[in-house]
C-alpha cells in the first residue's frame, strides 16, 4: 500500500496524545472576537480562519474552530503572524 491508500494517521511527536483539542463553535468565537479576546493570524481573507485565543492558535472550518495543540505548529504560526503583520523577520 502507498501513502494514499494507507495514509499516516499518527499525530506529530510534539502533540500530547492525552490532550484532546478543544472545539469552539462559530457563534462563541464571534463573541470572543467582539470582546477583543481573539487575534487573527492576519486580516487578509486568506488567513482569517486561523485565530489565536486563550494563548493557543485555532483553525476554523464549517463546523467551528479546533485548537491546535502542536507546539511546533504553534511556534510556526507565531512566526507567521509576526511576518504577516510586521513584515519580514530579517528586516
Secondary structure by P-SEA (a helix, b strand, c coil): ccccccccccccccccccccbbbbcaaaaaaaaaaccbbbcccccccccccccccbbbbbcccbbbbbccaaaaaaaaaaaaaaccccccc
